Amino acid sequence: MIRIVLADDHPMIRTAIEVLLRDTQFELAGTAMNGVGALTEVERLRPDILLVDLEMPELGGMGVIRKLRTDRMTAKVIVLTAAIDDSSLMEARSLRVNGMVLKNSDPAYLIECLEAVSAGRSWIDPELQARADTLAETFRGDAVALAPRERQLIRYVRRGLRNREIAAELGVTEGTVKVYLHAVFEKLGIKNRTELAIRADEFLTESFSRS
């Protein structure tokens, strides 16, 4: 059996999915009503798949996904949501979620997604895939040109180096590193070092090297 943890704050959704999974290869090993509970259950149960809603109390679904990726947890992640804005959709892609399903889709889509993800493939709701493709094309058209030093800085942040260690690598002062970082944050439209580390692979793709 393929073990699943479901995180959703709506009892009706939890019950509906439990019914949907009966007599399938998927076992609902645990449930959570909020993001903090989702992380606890993933740590406790070590499921194969986390099925997570985006809008939850205490910690939203994106926060859960960021934490799982930062901690390198092995559970595959499927987003189950009623709606998702463009920013979250693109972030979910950059965080390499394994699947995305809209709650108003045919229930068969969820089973199809679970089967694909459990087999090592990704699966995205067709409506979301079309949106993501359009956004990706627009994003590539507006790609940010990063200087070699900025790309090097991103690589150091991705490796988890502290400012002092980065300064030693670059042969500059720690204060200069802070200035560089804030400039990169502003150029990329991000808020902090954590977001830079999580999205480093995205920023270092070829589209970000073009002038």
C-alpha positions, -999 to +999 in steps of 0.1 A: +000+000+000+011+035-007+008+056+025-007+091+023-009+119+048-038+144+041-036+180+054-068+199+049-088+220+075-122+210+060-137+179+076-159+173+045-128+172+022-110+148+045-140+125+046-146+126+009-110+117+001-110+089+027-140+075+009-124+080-026-093+061-015-111+030-003-104-001-023-074+015-040-037+010-036-036+041-014-038+041+024-048+072+043-022+068+071-029+101+088-046+135+086-039+170+098-061+201+101-033+227+098+002+232+084+020+225+117+001+193+121+010+183+086+047+186+093+043+167+126+025+138+108+050+137+080+078+135+105+059+108+126+045+087+098+071+091+070+044+087+043+051+082+006+029+111-003+017+143+014-016+156+000-018+192+011-042+221+009-028+256+004-052+275+027-048+262+062-045+278+097-012+282+115+009+274+085-004+274+049+004+247+024+032+267+007+049+271+041+047+234+046+062+227+012+090+252+018+098+235+051+098+200+036+121+210+008+145+229+032+146+198+054+150+175+024+121+153+035+115+124+011+077+125+010+063+134-024+040+164-024+007+169-041-011+202-038-049+199-035-065+233-037-097+252-046-076+280-061-040+292-065-026+325-075+000+330-102+028+336-077+021+305-057+017+284-088+051+294-101+066+289-066+051+254-064+067+246-097+101+259-085+098+239-053+092+208-075+059+197-062+051+163-077+014+170-084-013+197-084-051+190-084-080+215-083-107+205-058-134+213-084-119+188-109-132+153-116-123+131-086-107+107-111-080+134-116-069+129-080-065+092-084-048+097-117-024+121-101-017+098-071-010+069-095+014+091-116+032+105-086+036+071-069+051+058-101+077+086-101+061+109-126+046+144-121+010+153-128-006+187-129-043+195-134-047+205-171-061+239-162-031+247-140-007+233-165-020+257-192-017+286-168+018+276-157+030+273-193+016+308-201+033+323-171+066+306-178+066+320-213+059+355-200+085+350-173+112+340-198+104+370-218+110+392-188+141+373-176+164+390-153+201+393-163+223+383-134+259+393-133+285+365-128+292+377-092+255+376-084+251+341-097+282+330-077+266+346-046+234+326-052+254+294-054+270+301-021+236+308-005+222+276-019+251+258-003+242+273+031+273+295+036+270+323+061+279+359+052+313+356+068+321+325+048+309+340+016+330+371+023+361+349+027+353+331-006+348+363-025+377+382-008+354+410+003+341+423+037+310+409+054+293+442+049+299+441+012+282+407+011+251+421+028+250+449+002+253+423-026+225+402-011+201+431-008+208+441-044+200+405-055+168+404-034+157+436-051+166+425-086+148+391-082+118+405-063+123+383-033+121+391+004+149+372+022+177+347+022+155+317+028+135+324-004+167+329-023+181+295-011+148+277-019+145+292-054+182+292-062+179+265-089+152+285-106+173+317-106+203+299-119+186+285-150+196+297-184+167+322-187+183+342-159+217+345-176+204+363-207+209+400-211 
